[in-house]
């Protein structure tokens, strides 16, 4: 009887350990999509994109607050953020060439795009930055480069930050701002 109990505990512990090692089970970008795939990877183009007819290209700065201070005790509240890139056209795809994440001090932290990402007409790419990711700090930001056939594919780019702390809840948005190069 003792061996069965010991084996059961060992099996449960092993299963728990193995499932905790699977990062995809903890990634909200994978968990909350219908296909259970990373939304950026899912939209990456697998064929060469003919850019010869593209006349629109723009870079955007999108502020992301990974934390805010709430009171005189300088209590820091971590925020989760959802980056949203929306294609507002009815006919043409929008292409994302770059989604780079920077910290408060301007340090490059991560590139999210390996291959161009195609957002079909009227579609949206949402990407979650979890509240536990606090490397960016209160002044974190994304640099996003988009392009398309012409300026009718001008996107709407926003970020939504949310958090709760004690009996308080926080939610606010920021908008992407074109970068002058």
Biotite code that builds the C-alpha atoms (Angstrom):
import biotite.structure as struc

atoms = struc.array([
    struc.Atom([0.000, 0.000, 0.000], chain_id="A", res_id=1, res_name="UNK", atom_name="CA", element="C"),
    struc.Atom([2.839, 2.353, 0.858], chain_id="A", res_id=2, res_name="UNK", atom_name="CA", element="C"),
    struc.Atom([4.480, 1.729, -2.525], chain_id="A", res_id=3, res_name="UNK", atom_name="CA", element="C"),
    struc.Atom([1.244, 2.583, -4.387], chain_id="A", res_id=4, res_name="UNK", atom_name="CA", element="C"),
    struc.Atom([0.896, 5.826, -2.415], chain_id="A", res_id=5, res_name="UNK", atom_name="CA", element="C"),
    struc.Atom([4.543, 6.690, -3.006], chain_id="A", res_id=6, res_name="UNK", atom_name="CA", element="C"),
    struc.Atom([4.226, 5.949, -6.747], chain_id="A", res_id=7, res_name="UNK", atom_name="CA", element="C"),
    struc.Atom([1.051, 8.022, -6.992], chain_id="A", res_id=8, res_name="UNK", atom_name="CA", element="C"),
    struc.Atom([2.707, 11.006, -5.335], chain_id="A", res_id=9, res_name="UNK", atom_name="CA", element="C"),
    struc.Atom([5.788, 10.589, -7.516], chain_id="A", res_id=10, res_name="UNK", atom_name="CA", element="C"),
    struc.Atom([3.624, 10.385, -10.661], chain_id="A", res_id=11, res_name="UNK", atom_name="CA", element="C"),
    struc.Atom([1.629, 13.515, -9.750], chain_id="A", res_id=12, res_name="UNK", atom_name="CA", element="C"),
    struc.Atom([4.797, 15.434, -8.897], chain_id="A", res_id=13, res_name="UNK", atom_name="CA", element="C"),
    struc.Atom([6.425, 14.381, -12.169], chain_id="A", res_id=14, res_name="UNK", atom_name="CA", element="C"),
    struc.Atom([3.358, 15.312, -14.200], chain_id="A", res_id=15, res_name="UNK", atom_name="CA", element="C"),
    struc.Atom([3.165, 18.672, -12.455], chain_id="A", res_id=16, res_name="UNK", atom_name="CA", element="C"),
    struc.Atom([6.844, 19.328, -13.133], chain_id="A", res_id=17, res_name="UNK", atom_name="CA", element="C"),
    struc.Atom([6.585, 18.367, -16.800], chain_id="A", res_id=18, res_name="UNK", atom_name="CA", element="C"),
    struc.Atom([3.530, 20.533, -17.459], chain_id="A", res_id=19, res_name="UNK", atom_name="CA", element="C"),
    struc.Atom([5.121, 23.505, -15.706], chain_id="A", res_id=20, res_name="UNK", atom_name="CA", element="C"),
    struc.Atom([8.066, 23.221, -18.103], chain_id="A", res_id=21, res_name="UNK", atom_name="CA", element="C"),
    struc.Atom([5.783, 23.700, -21.101], chain_id="A", res_id=22, res_name="UNK", atom_name="CA", element="C"),
    struc.Atom([5.921, 27.476, -21.551], chain_id="A", res_id=23, res_name="UNK", atom_name="CA", element="C"),
    struc.Atom([3.104, 27.437, -24.094], chain_id="A", res_id=24, res_name="UNK", atom_name="CA", element="C"),
    struc.Atom([0.657, 26.426, -21.364], chain_id="A", res_id=25, res_name="UNK", atom_name="CA", element="C"),
    struc.Atom([1.579, 29.582, -19.446], chain_id="A", res_id=26, res_name="UNK", atom_name="CA", element="C"),
    struc.Atom([1.671, 31.966, -22.422], chain_id="A", res_id=27, res_name="UNK", atom_name="CA", element="C"),
    struc.Atom([-1.640, 33.856, -22.689], chain_id="A", res_id=28, res_name="UNK", atom_name="CA", element="C"),
    struc.Atom([-0.882, 34.598, -26.345], chain_id="A", res_id=29, res_name="UNK", atom_name="CA", element="C"),
    struc.Atom([-1.139, 30.875, -27.022], chain_id="A", res_id=30, res_name="UNK", atom_name="CA", element="C"),
    struc.Atom([-3.776, 29.926, -24.446], chain_id="A", res_id=31, res_name="UNK", atom_name="CA", element="C"),
    struc.Atom([-6.334, 32.561, -25.475], chain_id="A", res_id=32, res_name="UNK", atom_name="CA", element="C"),
    struc.Atom([-6.235, 32.176, -29.248], chain_id="A", res_id=33, res_name="UNK", atom_name="CA", element="C"),
    struc.Atom([-8.598, 29.851, -31.075], chain_id="A", res_id=34, res_name="UNK", atom_name="CA", element="C"),
    struc.Atom([-5.744, 27.925, -32.689], chain_id="A", res_id=35, res_name="UNK", atom_name="CA", element="C"),
    struc.Atom([-3.549, 27.862, -29.550], chain_id="A", res_id=36, res_name="UNK", atom_name="CA", element="C"),
    struc.Atom([-0.607, 29.269, -31.483], chain_id="A", res_id=37, res_name="UNK", atom_name="CA", element="C"),
    struc.Atom([1.451, 32.416, -30.997], chain_id="A", res_id=38, res_name="UNK", atom_name="CA", element="C"),
    struc.Atom([-0.535, 35.063, -32.953], chain_id="A", res_id=39, res_name="UNK", atom_name="CA", element="C"),
    struc.Atom([2.581, 36.688, -34.422], chain_id="A", res_id=40, res_name="UNK", atom_name="CA", element="C"),
    struc.Atom([4.058, 33.394, -35.594], chain_id="A", res_id=41, res_name="UNK", atom_name="CA", element="C"),
    struc.Atom([0.681, 32.313, -36.954], chain_id="A", res_id=42, res_name="UNK", atom_name="CA", element="C"),
    struc.Atom([0.456, 35.437, -39.156], chain_id="A", res_id=43, res_name="UNK", atom_name="CA", element="C"),
    struc.Atom([4.079, 35.357, -40.350], chain_id="A", res_id=44, res_name="UNK", atom_name="CA", element="C"),
    struc.Atom([4.307, 35.069, -44.110], chain_id="A", res_id=45, res_name="UNK", atom_name="CA", element="C"),
    struc.Atom([5.813, 31.883, -45.451], chain_id="A", res_id=46, res_name="UNK", atom_name="CA", element="C"),
    struc.Atom([6.201, 33.131, -49.024], chain_id="A", res_id=47, res_name="UNK", atom_name="CA", element="C"),
    struc.Atom([8.185, 36.031, -50.385], chain_id="A", res_id=48, res_name="UNK", atom_name="CA", element="C"),
    struc.Atom([6.152, 39.256, -50.352], chain_id="A", res_id=49, res_name="UNK", atom_name="CA", element="C"),
    struc.Atom([6.398, 41.387, -53.517], chain_id="A", res_id=50, res_name="UNK", atom_name="CA", element="C"),
    struc.Atom([7.090, 44.846, -52.123], chain_id="A", res_id=51, res_name="UNK", atom_name="CA", element="C"),
    struc.Atom([7.688, 46.482, -55.500], chain_id="A", res_id=52, res_name="UNK", atom_name="CA", element="C"),
    struc.Atom([4.188, 48.018, -55.489], chain_id="A", res_id=53, res_name="UNK", atom_name="CA", element="C"),
    struc.Atom([4.233, 49.099, -51.826], chain_id="A", res_id=54, res_name="UNK", atom_name="CA", element="C"),
    struc.Atom([4.000, 52.883, -51.506], chain_id="A", res_id=55, res_name="UNK", atom_name="CA", element="C"),
    struc.Atom([3.225, 53.099, -47.792], chain_id="A", res_id=56, res_name="UNK", atom_name="CA", element="C"),
    struc.Atom([5.743, 52.508, -45.027], chain_id="A", res_id=57, res_name="UNK", atom_name="CA", element="C"),
    struc.Atom([5.570, 53.951, -41.521], chain_id="A", res_id=58, res_name="UNK", atom_name="CA", element="C"),
    struc.Atom([7.194, 53.404, -38.149], chain_id="A", res_id=59, res_name="UNK", atom_name="CA", element="C"),
    struc.Atom([5.156, 53.871, -34.959], chain_id="A", res_id=60, res_name="UNK", atom_name="CA", element="C"),
    struc.Atom([6.111, 54.442, -31.327], chain_id="A", res_id=61, res_name="UNK", atom_name="CA", element="C"),
    struc.Atom([3.685, 52.807, -28.876], chain_id="A", res_id=62, res_name="UNK", atom_name="CA", element="C"),
    struc.Atom([4.065, 53.543, -25.135], chain_id="A", res_id=63, res_name="UNK", atom_name="CA", element="C"),
    struc.Atom([3.592, 50.579, -22.810], chain_id="A", res_id=64, res_name="UNK", atom_name="CA", element="C"),
    struc.Atom([3.409, 50.943, -19.053], chain_id="A", res_id=65, res_name="UNK", atom_name="CA", element="C"),
    struc.Atom([4.524, 47.721, -17.406], chain_id="A", res_id=66, res_name="UNK", atom_name="CA", element="C"),
    struc.Atom([4.096, 49.332, -13.990], chain_id="A", res_id=67, res_name="UNK", atom_name="CA", element="C"),
    struc.Atom([2.713, 52.458, -12.330], chain_id="A", res_id=68, res_name="UNK", atom_name="CA", element="C"),
    struc.Atom([3.058, 54.014, -8.900], chain_id="A", res_id=69, res_name="UNK", atom_name="CA", element="C"),
    struc.Atom([-0.127, 54.307, -6.890], chain_id="A", res_id=70, res_name="UNK", atom_name="CA", element="C"),
    struc.Atom([0.455, 56.344, -3.753], chain_id="A", res_id=71, res_name="UNK", atom_name="CA", element="C"),
    struc.Atom([2.882, 58.154, -1.476], chain_id="A", res_id=72, res_name="UNK", atom_name="CA", element="C"),
    struc.Atom([4.396, 54.875, -0.337], chain_id="A", res_id=73, res_name="UNK", atom_name="CA", element="C"),
    struc.Atom([5.621, 54.433, -3.935], chain_id="A", res_id=74, res_name="UNK", atom_name="CA", element="C"),
    struc.Atom([3.840, 51.135, -4.259], chain_id="A", res_id=75, res_name="UNK", atom_name="CA", element="C"),
    struc.Atom([4.432, 49.788, -7.700], chain_id="A", res_id=76, res_name="UNK", atom_name="CA", element="C"),
    struc.Atom([1.579, 47.995, -9.427], chain_id="A", res_id=77, res_name="UNK", atom_name="CA", element="C"),
    struc.Atom([2.475, 45.703, -12.300], chain_id="A", res_id=78, res_name="UNK", atom_name="CA", element="C"),
    struc.Atom([0.272, 46.009, -15.381], chain_id="A", res_id=79, res_name="UNK", atom_name="CA", element="C"),
    struc.Atom([-0.498, 43.589, -18.153], chain_id="A", res_id=80, res_name="UNK", atom_name="CA", element="C"),
    struc.Atom([-0.635, 45.133, -21.610], chain_id="A", res_id=81, res_name="UNK", atom_name="CA", element="C"),
    struc.Atom([-2.285, 44.128, -24.844], chain_id="A", res_id=82, res_name="UNK", atom_name="CA", element="C"),
    struc.Atom([-0.730, 45.519, -27.999], chain_id="A", res_id=83, res_name="UNK", atom_name="CA", element="C"),
    struc.Atom([-3.331, 45.815, -30.762], chain_id="A", res_id=84, res_name="UNK", atom_name="CA", element="C"),
    struc.Atom([-2.494, 46.433, -34.444], chain_id="A", res_id=85, res_name="UNK", atom_name="CA", element="C"),
    struc.Atom([-5.624, 46.787, -36.579], chain_id="A", res_id=86, res_name="UNK", atom_name="CA", element="C"),
    struc.Atom([-5.873, 46.786, -40.344], chain_id="A", res_id=87, res_name="UNK", atom_name="CA", element="C"),
    struc.Atom([-8.646, 49.254, -41.140], chain_id="A", res_id=88, res_name="UNK", atom_name="CA", element="C"),
    struc.Atom([-9.002, 48.529, -44.854], chain_id="A", res_id=89, res_name="UNK", atom_name="CA", element="C"),
    struc.Atom([-11.645, 46.413, -46.534], chain_id="A", res_id=90, res_name="UNK", atom_name="CA", element="C"),
    struc.Atom([-9.448, 45.184, -49.407], chain_id="A", res_id=91, res_name="UNK", atom_name="CA", element="C"),
    struc.Atom([-5.700, 45.184, -48.728], chain_id="A", res_id=92, res_name="UNK", atom_name="CA", element="C"),
    struc.Atom([-3.387, 43.411, -46.315], chain_id="A", res_id=93, res_name="UNK", atom_name="CA", element="C"),
    struc.Atom([-1.123, 45.292, -43.921], chain_id="A", res_id=94, res_name="UNK", atom_name="CA", element="C"),
    struc.Atom([2.392, 43.977, -43.315], chain_id="A", res_id=95, res_name="UNK", atom_name="CA", element="C"),
    struc.Atom([4.360, 44.310, -40.085], chain_id="A", res_id=96, res_name="UNK", atom_name="CA", element="C"),
    struc.Atom([8.127, 44.139, -40.525], chain_id="A", res_id=97, res_name="UNK", atom_name="CA", element="C"),
    struc.Atom([9.150, 44.975, -36.982], chain_id="A", res_id=98, res_name="UNK", atom_name="CA", element="C"),
    struc.Atom([7.805, 44.819, -33.439], chain_id="A", res_id=99, res_name="UNK", atom_name="CA", element="C"),
    struc.Atom([10.684, 45.718, -31.132], chain_id="A", res_id=100, res_name="UNK", atom_name="CA", element="C"),
    struc.Atom([10.350, 46.178, -27.367], chain_id="A", res_id=101, res_name="UNK", atom_name="CA", element="C"),
    struc.Atom([12.424, 48.765, -25.468], chain_id="A", res_id=102, res_name="UNK", atom_name="CA", element="C"),
    struc.Atom([12.849, 49.555, -21.779], chain_id="A", res_id=103, res_name="UNK", atom_name="CA", element="C"),
    struc.Atom([12.456, 52.862, -19.964], chain_id="A", res_id=104, res_name="UNK", atom_name="CA", element="C"),
    struc.Atom([16.117, 53.706, -20.466], chain_id="A", res_id=105, res_name="UNK", atom_name="CA", element="C"),
    struc.Atom([15.959, 52.982, -24.205], chain_id="A", res_id=106, res_name="UNK", atom_name="CA", element="C"),
    struc.Atom([17.564, 49.556, -23.943], chain_id="A", res_id=107, res_name="UNK", atom_name="CA", element="C"),
    struc.Atom([16.484, 47.138, -26.660], chain_id="A", res_id=108, res_name="UNK", atom_name="CA", element="C"),
    struc.Atom([14.819, 44.161, -24.920], chain_id="A", res_id=109, res_name="UNK", atom_name="CA", element="C"),
    struc.Atom([13.252, 41.921, -27.552], chain_id="A", res_id=110, res_name="UNK", atom_name="CA", element="C"),
    struc.Atom([12.259, 41.588, -31.193], chain_id="A", res_id=111, res_name="UNK", atom_name="CA", element="C"),
    struc.Atom([8.929, 39.846, -31.710], chain_id="A", res_id=112, res_name="UNK", atom_name="CA", element="C"),
    struc.Atom([9.026, 39.484, -35.512], chain_id="A", res_id=113, res_name="UNK", atom_name="CA", element="C"),
    struc.Atom([11.327, 37.150, -37.446], chain_id="A", res_id=114, res_name="UNK", atom_name="CA", element="C"),
    struc.Atom([9.476, 37.240, -40.787], chain_id="A", res_id=115, res_name="UNK", atom_name="CA", element="C"),
    struc.Atom([6.963, 39.810, -42.078], chain_id="A", res_id=116, res_name="UNK", atom_name="CA", element="C"),
    struc.Atom([3.531, 39.457, -40.496], chain_id="A", res_id=117, res_name="UNK", atom_name="CA", element="C"),
    struc.Atom([0.487, 39.782, -42.761], chain_id="A", res_id=118, res_name="UNK", atom_name="CA", element="C"),
    struc.Atom([-2.687, 41.211, -41.282], chain_id="A", res_id=119, res_name="UNK", atom_name="CA", element="C"),
    struc.Atom([-5.583, 40.575, -43.679], chain_id="A", res_id=120, res_name="UNK", atom_name="CA", element="C"),
    struc.Atom([-8.211, 43.261, -44.418], chain_id="A", res_id=121, res_name="UNK", atom_name="CA", element="C"),
    struc.Atom([-10.217, 44.229, -41.313], chain_id="A", res_id=122, res_name="UNK", atom_name="CA", element="C"),
    struc.Atom([-8.182, 41.842, -39.128], chain_id="A", res_id=123, res_name="UNK", atom_name="CA", element="C"),
    struc.Atom([-6.373, 42.567, -35.863], chain_id="A", res_id=124, res_name="UNK", atom_name="CA", element="C"),
    struc.Atom([-3.181, 41.311, -34.288], chain_id="A", res_id=125, res_name="UNK", atom_name="CA", element="C"),
    struc.Atom([-3.371, 41.320, -30.485], chain_id="A", res_id=126, res_name="UNK", atom_name="CA", element="C"),
    struc.Atom([-0.334, 40.491, -28.400], chain_id="A", res_id=127, res_name="UNK", atom_name="CA", element="C"),
    struc.Atom([-0.209, 40.281, -24.601], chain_id="A", res_id=128, res_name="UNK", atom_name="CA", element="C"),
    struc.Atom([2.705, 41.427, -22.473], chain_id="A", res_id=129, res_name="UNK", atom_name="CA", element="C"),
    struc.Atom([2.153, 39.802, -19.095], chain_id="A", res_id=130, res_name="UNK", atom_name="CA", element="C"),
    struc.Atom([2.383, 41.799, -15.906], chain_id="A", res_id=131, res_name="UNK", atom_name="CA", element="C"),
    struc.Atom([5.217, 39.588, -14.681], chain_id="A", res_id=132, res_name="UNK", atom_name="CA", element="C"),
    struc.Atom([7.345, 40.956, -17.539], chain_id="A", res_id=133, res_name="UNK", atom_name="CA", element="C"),
    struc.Atom([8.586, 44.047, -15.758], chain_id="A", res_id=134, res_name="UNK", atom_name="CA", element="C"),
    struc.Atom([11.926, 44.545, -17.546], chain_id="A", res_id=135, res_name="UNK", atom_name="CA", element="C"),
    struc.Atom([10.447, 47.380, -19.600], chain_id="A", res_id=136, res_name="UNK", atom_name="CA", element="C"),
    struc.Atom([9.548, 49.534, -16.621], chain_id="A", res_id=137, res_name="UNK", atom_name="CA", element="C"),
    struc.Atom([7.107, 52.407, -16.504], chain_id="A", res_id=138, res_name="UNK", atom_name="CA", element="C"),
    struc.Atom([8.437, 53.871, -19.752], chain_id="A", res_id=139, res_name="UNK", atom_name="CA", element="C"),
    struc.Atom([8.558, 50.740, -21.906], chain_id="A", res_id=140, res_name="UNK", atom_name="CA", element="C"),
    struc.Atom([7.637, 51.037, -25.562], chain_id="A", res_id=141, res_name="UNK", atom_name="CA", element="C"),
    struc.Atom([7.267, 49.246, -28.860], chain_id="A", res_id=142, res_name="UNK", atom_name="CA", element="C"),
    struc.Atom([8.640, 50.359, -32.200], chain_id="A", res_id=143, res_name="UNK", atom_name="CA", element="C"),
    struc.Atom([6.447, 48.940, -34.951], chain_id="A", res_id=144, res_name="UNK", atom_name="CA", element="C"),
    struc.Atom([7.179, 49.175, -38.665], chain_id="A", res_id=145, res_name="UNK", atom_name="CA", element="C"),
    struc.Atom([4.299, 48.608, -41.085], chain_id="A", res_id=146, res_name="UNK", atom_name="CA", element="C"),
    struc.Atom([3.911, 48.770, -44.842], chain_id="A", res_id=147, res_name="UNK", atom_name="CA", element="C"),
    struc.Atom([1.348, 48.200, -47.536], chain_id="A", res_id=148, res_name="UNK", atom_name="CA", element="C"),
    struc.Atom([0.144, 48.957, -51.021], chain_id="A", res_id=149, res_name="UNK", atom_name="CA", element="C"),
    struc.Atom([-0.701, 52.615, -50.234], chain_id="A", res_id=150, res_name="UNK", atom_name="CA", element="C"),
    struc.Atom([-1.758, 54.864, -47.359], chain_id="A", res_id=151, res_name="UNK", atom_name="CA", element="C"),
    struc.Atom([-5.255, 53.317, -47.300], chain_id="A", res_id=152, res_name="UNK", atom_name="CA", element="C"),
    struc.Atom([-3.704, 50.596, -45.116], chain_id="A", res_id=153, res_name="UNK", atom_name="CA", element="C"),
    struc.Atom([-2.815, 53.042, -42.354], chain_id="A", res_id=154, res_name="UNK", atom_name="CA", element="C"),
    struc.Atom([-3.315, 50.986, -39.179], chain_id="A", res_id=155, res_name="UNK", atom_name="CA", element="C"),
    struc.Atom([-4.819, 51.768, -35.818], chain_id="A", res_id=156, res_name="UNK", atom_name="CA", element="C"),
    struc.Atom([-2.232, 50.819, -33.200], chain_id="A", res_id=157, res_name="UNK", atom_name="CA", element="C"),
    struc.Atom([-3.100, 50.919, -29.506], chain_id="A", res_id=158, res_name="UNK", atom_name="CA", element="C"),
    struc.Atom([-2.098, 49.377, -26.220], chain_id="A", res_id=159, res_name="UNK", atom_name="CA", element="C"),
    struc.Atom([-4.455, 48.593, -23.358], chain_id="A", res_id=160, res_name="UNK", atom_name="CA", element="C"),
    struc.Atom([-2.997, 48.253, -19.858], chain_id="A", res_id=161, res_name="UNK", atom_name="CA", element="C"),
    struc.Atom([-4.893, 46.735, -16.924], chain_id="A", res_id=162, res_name="UNK", atom_name="CA", element="C"),
    struc.Atom([-4.182, 45.807, -13.313], chain_id="A", res_id=163, res_name="UNK", atom_name="CA", element="C"),
    struc.Atom([-5.771, 45.450, -9.923], chain_id="A", res_id=164, res_name="UNK", atom_name="CA", element="C"),
    struc.Atom([-4.277, 46.254, -6.554], chain_id="A", res_id=165, res_name="UNK", atom_name="CA", element="C"),
    struc.Atom([-6.036, 45.884, -3.229], chain_id="A", res_id=166, res_name="UNK", atom_name="CA", element="C"),
    struc.Atom([-9.509, 47.295, -3.867], chain_id="A", res_id=167, res_name="UNK", atom_name="CA", element="C"),
    struc.Atom([-8.408, 49.382, -6.852], chain_id="A", res_id=168, res_name="UNK", atom_name="CA", element="C"),
    struc.Atom([-8.483, 48.574, -10.552], chain_id="A", res_id=169, res_name="UNK", atom_name="CA", element="C"),
    struc.Atom([-6.649, 50.363, -13.329], chain_id="A", res_id=170, res_name="UNK", atom_name="CA", element="C"),
    struc.Atom([-7.290, 50.377, -17.067], chain_id="A", res_id=171, res_name="UNK", atom_name="CA", element="C"),
    struc.Atom([-6.110, 52.810, -19.700], chain_id="A", res_id=172, res_name="UNK", atom_name="CA", element="C"),
    struc.Atom([-5.009, 52.962, -23.326], chain_id="A", res_id=173, res_name="UNK", atom_name="CA", element="C"),
    struc.Atom([-2.226, 54.534, -25.338], chain_id="A", res_id=174, res_name="UNK", atom_name="CA", element="C"),
    struc.Atom([-2.035, 55.176, -29.072], chain_id="A", res_id=175, res_name="UNK", atom_name="CA", element="C"),
    struc.Atom([0.745, 54.573, -31.556], chain_id="A", res_id=176, res_name="UNK", atom_name="CA", element="C"),
    struc.Atom([2.435, 57.745, -32.746], chain_id="A", res_id=177, res_name="UNK", atom_name="CA", element="C"),
    struc.Atom([4.147, 57.964, -36.141], chain_id="A", res_id=178, res_name="UNK", atom_name="CA", element="C"),
    struc.Atom([7.918, 58.317, -35.839], chain_id="A", res_id=179, res_name="UNK", atom_name="CA", element="C"),
    struc.Atom([9.517, 60.981, -37.992], chain_id="A", res_id=180, res_name="UNK", atom_name="CA", element="C"),
    struc.Atom([12.665, 59.519, -39.532], chain_id="A", res_id=181, res_name="UNK", atom_name="CA", element="C"),
])
